[in-house]
Amino acid sequence: MTFVAKPRARHPLLPLNELNLTRRDYEGAVSTLCAGCGHDSVSAAIVQACAELSLPPHRFAKLSGIGCSSKTPSYFLDKSHGFNSVHGRMPSVATGANLANRALYCIGVSGDGDSASIGLGQFAHIVRRRINMLYIVDNNGTYGLTKGQFSATNDRGSTSKRGVPNLYEPIDLASMALQIGASFVGRSFSGDKRQLAPLIKAGLMHPGMAFLDVISPCVAFNNHNGSTKSFQYVREHSGKLMEADYIPQSAEINADYEPGSAEDLLMPDGSTLRLRKVDANYDVHDRIGALAHVQRCQDEGEVLTGLLYVDPDAADCHDILETVETPLNALTEEDLCPGSRELARLNDSFR
Amino acid sequence: MNVTYNDFVIRFANVNGSGSASANGMFAKALFRMGVPVAARNIFPSNIQGLPTWFEVRVNEQGYLGRREGVDIMVAMNAETYAEDVAALKPGGYLFYDNSKPLAASLRRNDIREIGMPIATLLLTEFTDLKQRALFKNIVYLGALSALLNIEFDVITGMVAKQYKGKDDLIRPNIHALELGRRYALDYLDSPIEHQVRRTDANGEGIFIDGNTAAALGALYGGATVCAWYPITPSTSMAEAFERYANRLRVERKTERRKFAVIQAEDELSAIGMVIGAAWNGARAFTATSGPGVSLMSEFLGLAYFAEIPAVLFDVQRAGPSTGMPTRTQQSDVLGAAYASHGDTRHVLLFPSTPKECFDFAADALDLADRLQTPVIVMSDLDLGMNDSVSEPLAWDDARRYDRGKVLDAAALDGIERFGRYLDVDGDGIGYRTLPGTHPSKGAFFTRGTSRDEFAVYTENPDAYQRNMERLQRKWATAATLVPQAEIQSDGRKAGILYYGTSAAPMQEALDLLREDGVRLDRIRVRGFPFGAEVYEFIDRHAMVFVVDQNRDGQMRTLLSNEGDLNPAKLISLRYYAGLSVSADEIHRQVLDHYRAQKLPRLKEVGA
């Protein structure tokens, strides 16, 4: 519950990361979501990923819209500022935040209602602008806070808790992201932390728009038989494509995989992203191939998870806009104001 | 001949997309360069090509630069609008038209003077290129006008040379077309006519500029680094000017990288969202929009008010409601902007009247938004934003520092035991904020549109909610002391006139006209909202105050009586909202009508 303070005591055996911090230093307030909610697992995976990456816990900008998913930035990284904005408009706020300070890690958490319905436009446009951030959708196919209406990602034929089938086609945000410019697209399942946490790590370190669609069942309104977003359904229909391991710069890299079954990608910070392929024929750099594969699996009722696509060299919005390295919010009068002598010249140009 | 100098209204009637805008602009600029006060008004359609468009230039040595009723010289270049153009002329006015085709008998008026010139016929023999023939029509009448009005010809040719610098192949035919028109007017027309121009130095150090350009420079000087916007007339040119000047003046020399970011958003919701996100993260950010955009931004404005995030908006107002008349001017967003969004919200408004003030208020708005941690909306309008007029030169004090408001850095946080984002430490209703990433363990908080306590912790506690809302009221009271004060000219008259924004342009002339009719009014120009004490004192001191609004519903009058709990009967509404800027004649007439209807004494009658 909200009003119960989380004990600050730390277990003596918790491992320390490179910053001498434990996982506890990356946590947030106690969740007020329902017991067993998939979203809490996503928050936990974010905590784990950030701790294992040894990132400074105060150097994040956490952004969200409105909905259950959008509450979650309270529940991780409480040393960082968060912004719970307007329904469906997290992308624009994140865009502004990232433009203002490119040096912060930017995490946006949204939901399927937030991103696929009211915010579909903003979702599409932040992807095409390639904001350097990790954009996570906690996708449960339903409106939880308003008690179980279908969302736009809900599959056609999937039923509500009362047994009424959804009549409309689903929007697949991962496919959209692939189509319009995300340079890192993955899908995962809140119930599979071993897959999710490394994907979050890789997404955070990816120097561009990283999108993760995380199926995250709603235990209150969309976890029944007949729902295609229930724990059981996803476990039974999930097809794994690719696991990603994030190997920091400092770690030794061992080639402990069969030739052809994995690929190492060197990240800009010197770390390595190791992709372990389940399907040796899948090319994770082929955007159009990825799109076709995702759609095919969807038609066959399979929930494809893993890293779907990555372009490690893609530009981000700051590259496109050619902004200075110094964060814009750190520029001073000397950097910004052209001064009175220049203004005299400008005045002359209007005479 | 009864010659008058530097005092006339000339209107150009053209077809839009025909290249007339640049010729007409050169006409106005030439007069400005001769030291003559001018104001240009582009009365244009929401269309790219083919519809009627007018360009009106008020020339007045006394500096009366508001719109004036009646046209002295009509340059009628659009056959489709001949009838209304001829009708717009004052008796004794001049109709300048292309008589390559004869004027229909039905259009003839015996109280005006016709100046026919066979422009199309002249061009037929001089230019073979069809495009040039069409384009130089405008240049030819410009040349003819130089002779008819006695404009110094080298001022115009100098402008052509400057405009096409380095493109000799464009300068030559342009000058040739100018000379063609001038030669014809000197040889065959009664040049000059009764309305003439003569060099003076009435413009002093003044510049000839539009409000949107000035506002863009103000935002640039004021340190804005993020501009997010969505194209909408009449605000578009502000965002475009910002980008243009920033590309020149805000590039890091060594790396050639930009010290700013401009994003053309997918809509106004996104534009304001980006501004709020950037400002939350410590960058100075703004958007430029118009009424429909403000409507779309309303939800976000409520968030920024409640979550206390700086944001700067320029509302270049146009005629509503709905799409209304998108290319015509109005002041019809006053109430919408003041109270934008759901719940109890109020927003700080600034009302510039001149391009210089657009510049000043743009920079001031960025300071005020940071100081007050709330949205600030600069209420310009189409007339001010898109039209060139003579303005005081822009000025900047190099000693000026940006007021970033109450922002705690890491060192300041170290000195505080417990940071409370919404604590009213100083009693002015403004809390201290921190920027993301400032300190490893202190100062982080969660920004939200839901209620919270002084330490930014989510709460639905009734007392905490109400305490917060009351603090926001204290902040509002602080804002009233920080916005630009009203300008007052008081001679102890019983009645006053209150106005804002572009209604200032015709005001001196209107008051001078009224004085001739025995009506003398004290005046107050409101420049900011919340209203300062001086506004209420002015109203209190006067038995009756006329309130000039360029909207149908008297929105400023409503705002005044609502905010000040004033007796509305004391506030006499003067309203003009037909889409052109309000004229001195209109204000004069409406005030006199009131005096007559109420049988109020006027000085002449009292004296007689």
Contacts between the chains, C-beta under 8 A, distances in Angstrom:
chain1	res1	chain2	res2	distance
A	2	B	458	6.4
A	56	B	440	6.7
A	57	B	440	7.6
A	58	B	437	6.1
A	58	B	438	7.6
A	58	B	439	6.5
A	58	B	440	5.0
A	58	B	441	7.2
A	58	B	444	6.2
A	59	B	437	5.0
A	60	B	436	7.5
A	60	B	437	7.7
A	61	B	281	6.3
A	61	B	436	4.9
A	61	B	437	7.5
A	63	B	277	7.3
A	73	B	446	7.4
A	74	B	446	5.7
A	74	B	458	7.7
A	78	B	444	6.6
A	79	B	440	6.7
A	79	B	441	6.1
A	79	B	444	5.3
A	80	B	436	6.6
A	80	B	437	7.5
A	80	B	444	5.6
A	81	B	280	8.0
A	81	B	434	7.4
A	81	B	435	7.5
A	81	B	436	3.7
A	81	B	437	7.4
A	81	B	444	5.3
A	81	B	445	6.6
A	81	B	446	7.5
A	81	B	447	7.0
A	82	B	444	8.0
A	82	B	445	8.0
A	82	B	446	4.4
A	82	B	447	6.8
A	83	B	277	7.4
A	83	B	280	5.9
A	83	B	307	8.0
A	83	B	446	7.6
A	83	B	447	4.4
A	83	B	448	7.6
A	84	B	446	6.6
A	84	B	447	6.9
A	84	B	448	4.2
A	84	B	449	7.0
A	84	B	450	7.3
A	85	B	273	7.2
A	85	B	276	7.5
A	85	B	277	7.8
A	85	B	303	6.5
A	85	B	449	7.1
A	86	B	273	7.1
A	86	B	299	5.7
A	86	B	300	5.8
A	86	B	303	5.4
A	86	B	449	6.9
A	89	B	269	6.3
A	89	B	270	7.3
A	89	B	273	4.7
A	89	B	300	7.0
A	91	B	270	7.5
A	91	B	273	7.6
A	92	B	228	7.7
A	92	B	265	7.0
A	92	B	269	7.0
A	92	B	270	4.1
A	92	B	271	7.6
A	92	B	272	7.7
A	92	B	273	2.7
A	92	B	274	4.9
A	92	B	277	6.5
A	93	B	273	5.0
A	93	B	274	7.4
A	93	B	276	6.0
A	93	B	277	3.6
A	93	B	280	7.3
A	94	B	277	6.2
A	95	B	228	7.7
A	95	B	263	6.8
A	95	B	270	7.7
A	95	B	273	7.5
A	95	B	274	4.9
A	95	B	277	6.2
A	96	B	226	6.3
A	96	B	228	6.7
A	96	B	273	6.6
A	96	B	274	3.8
A	96	B	275	6.1
A	96	B	276	6.3
A	96	B	277	2.6
A	96	B	278	3.6
A	96	B	279	7.3
A	96	B	280	7.3
A	96	B	281	7.0
A	96	B	283	7.7
A	96	B	285	6.4
A	97	B	277	4.2
A	97	B	278	6.6
A	97	B	280	6.3
A	97	B	281	4.3
A	97	B	436	7.4
A	98	B	277	7.8
A	99	B	225	8.0
A	99	B	226	5.1
A	99	B	261	4.5
A	99	B	263	7.2
A	99	B	274	7.0
A	99	B	277	7.8
A	99	B	278	5.4
A	99	B	283	6.8
A	100	B	225	7.4
A	100	B	226	6.3
A	100	B	277	7.3
A	100	B	278	4.2
A	100	B	279	7.6
A	100	B	280	7.8
A	100	B	281	3.7
A	100	B	282	5.8
A	100	B	283	3.5
A	100	B	285	7.4
A	101	B	281	5.0
A	101	B	282	6.7
A	101	B	283	7.4
A	101	B	435	7.9
A	101	B	436	6.9
A	101	B	437	6.8
A	103	B	437	7.3
A	104	B	281	7.5
A	104	B	436	5.9
A	104	B	437	5.1
A	121	B	266	5.8
A	121	B	267	6.9
A	121	B	270	7.5
A	122	B	266	7.2
A	122	B	269	7.6
A	122	B	270	5.7
A	122	B	273	7.4
A	124	B	266	7.8
A	125	B	265	7.4
A	125	B	266	4.4
A	125	B	270	6.5
A	129	B	263	7.2
A	318	B	261	7.9
A	321	B	258	6.5
A	321	B	261	5.1
A	321	B	262	7.7
A	321	B	263	8.0
A	322	B	256	7.6
A	322	B	257	5.2
A	322	B	258	5.4
A	323	B	257	6.1
A	323	B	258	5.2
A	323	B	259	7.5
A	323	B	260	7.5
A	323	B	261	5.5
A	324	B	252	5.2
A	324	B	255	6.8
A	324	B	257	4.5
A	324	B	258	6.6
A	324	B	259	5.4
A	325	B	255	7.8
A	325	B	257	7.3
A	328	B	225	4.0
A	328	B	226	6.5
A	328	B	259	7.1
A	328	B	260	7.1
A	328	B	261	6.5
A	328	B	278	7.7
A	328	B	283	4.8
A	329	B	225	7.4
A	329	B	278	7.9
A	329	B	281	5.9
A	329	B	282	3.5
A	329	B	283	4.3
A	329	B	435	6.8
A	330	B	282	8.0
A	331	B	223	7.7
A	331	B	225	6.3
A	331	B	259	5.7
A	333	B	223	6.8
A	333	B	400	7.9
A	333	B	401	6.2
A	333	B	402	6.0
A	335	B	259	5.6
A	336	B	220	8.0
A	336	B	223	4.4
A	336	B	225	6.8
A	336	B	250	7.0
A	336	B	259	6.4
A	337	B	221	5.5
A	337	B	223	6.4
A	337	B	396	7.4
A	338	B	220	7.1
A	338	B	221	6.8
A	338	B	249	4.5
A	338	B	250	7.7
A	339	B	396	6.9
A	339	B	398	5.6
A	340	B	395	7.4
A	340	B	396	4.7
A	340	B	397	7.2
A	340	B	398	5.1
A	342	B	249	6.6
A	343	B	217	7.8
A	343	B	221	7.2
A	343	B	394	5.6
A	343	B	395	7.1
A	343	B	396	5.0
A	346	B	217	6.5
A	346	B	394	6.8
A	347	B	205	8.0
A	347	B	207	5.3
A	347	B	393	4.4
A	347	B	394	5.9
A	350	B	207	3.9
A	350	B	208	5.6
A	350	B	209	4.4
A	350	B	213	8.0
A	351	B	32	7.7
A	351	B	33	7.3
A	351	B	206	8.0
A	351	B	207	5.7
A	351	B	208	6.8
